[in-house]
Amino acid sequence: MATAIILLKIDPKKITGTAERLLEIPAVTDVYSISGRYDLLVIIKCESNDMIECVITDHLLKTEGITNSETMFAFRSYDKREGGRAIDVD
C-alpha cells in the first residue's frame, strides 16, 4: 500500500476545523497536531501513488485553512512488530 506523509501549515484560527475536515477524506488514516514549522501532519494510504496524487490534489489541498504543504512518500517501513525488519511500501 502506498503511503504519503503531508506536512501542512494552517491558518491559526482554523487548525481544529481543518483537522476534522481532513479526517473525513477516506484515504486519510491519521492527522496529528505537531510542533515546529508545520501545524498538522497527515498520513494517507492508498493502493497506488497515482491514487494518492488524486487524493492530495482533488481533496486534501482544497480543504479550507491550508496555507502551505510539503508532501513526502514512504519507501519502506521499519516495523517494531516485525522485529525491526524493513517492509517495502508498495
C-alpha positions as CSV (number, residue, x, y, z in Angstrom):
1,M,0.0,0.0,0.0
2,A,1.4,3.4,-1.0
3,T,1.9,5.9,1.9
4,A,2.3,9.6,1.9
5,I,3.2,12.0,4.7
6,I,1.9,15.5,4.3
7,L,3.0,18.4,6.4
8,L,0.6,21.3,6.5
9,K,0.7,24.9,7.5
10,I,-2.8,26.0,8.6
11,D,-4.4,29.4,9.3
12,P,-4.1,29.5,13.1
13,K,-7.8,30.2,13.6
14,K,-8.8,27.1,11.6
15,I,-6.5,24.3,12.9
16,T,-9.1,22.2,14.7
17,G,-11.8,22.6,12.0
18,T,-9.3,21.8,9.2
19,A,-8.0,18.7,11.1
20,E,-11.6,17.5,11.5
21,R,-12.4,18.0,7.8
22,L,-9.2,16.2,6.7
23,L,-10.3,13.1,8.7
24,E,-13.4,13.0,6.5
25,I,-11.3,12.2,3.5
26,P,-11.4,8.3,3.2
27,A,-7.7,7.8,2.3
28,V,-6.6,9.9,5.3
29,T,-5.7,7.5,8.1
30,D,-4.2,9.9,10.7
31,V,-4.0,13.6,11.4
32,Y,-1.6,14.9,14.1
33,S,-1.2,18.3,15.6
34,I,2.5,18.9,15.7
35,S,5.2,21.4,16.8
36,G,7.7,23.1,14.5
37,R,7.3,24.9,11.2
38,Y,4.1,23.0,10.3
39,D,0.8,22.7,12.2
40,L,-0.6,19.3,11.1
41,L,0.9,16.0,9.8
42,V,-1.4,13.9,7.7
43,I,-0.9,10.2,6.7
44,I,-2.6,9.0,3.5
45,K,-2.7,5.3,2.4
46,C,-3.9,4.2,-1.0
47,E,-3.4,1.4,-3.4
48,S,-1.1,3.4,-5.6
49,N,0.9,6.7,-5.8
50,D,-1.5,7.8,-8.6
51,M,-4.4,7.5,-6.2
52,I,-2.5,9.4,-3.5
53,E,-1.9,12.2,-6.1
54,C,-5.7,12.4,-6.7
55,V,-6.5,12.5,-3.0
56,I,-4.0,15.3,-2.4
57,T,-4.9,17.5,-5.4
58,D,-8.6,16.8,-5.6
59,H,-9.5,16.7,-1.9
60,L,-6.8,17.5,0.7
61,L,-5.4,20.7,-0.8
62,K,-8.9,22.0,-1.4
63,T,-9.6,21.9,2.3
64,E,-10.2,25.4,3.8
65,G,-7.5,26.7,6.1
66,I,-4.4,25.2,4.4
67,T,-1.8,27.8,3.6
68,N,1.2,25.7,2.6
69,S,2.1,22.0,2.3
70,E,5.0,19.6,1.8
71,T,4.5,16.0,0.7
72,M,6.8,13.0,1.3
73,F,6.3,9.4,0.0
74,A,7.3,6.5,2.2
75,F,9.6,3.9,0.6
76,R,10.0,1.5,3.4
77,S,8.5,0.9,6.9
78,Y,10.7,-0.4,9.8
79,D,8.1,-2.1,11.9
80,K,8.8,-2.8,15.5
81,R,6.2,-5.6,15.4
82,E,8.3,-7.2,12.6
83,G,11.4,-7.2,14.8
84,G,12.7,-4.1,13.1
85,R,12.7,-5.7,9.7
86,A,12.3,-3.4,6.7
87,I,9.0,-3.7,4.9
88,D,8.7,-2.3,1.4
89,V,5.9,0.2,0.9
90,D,4.3,-0.5,-2.5
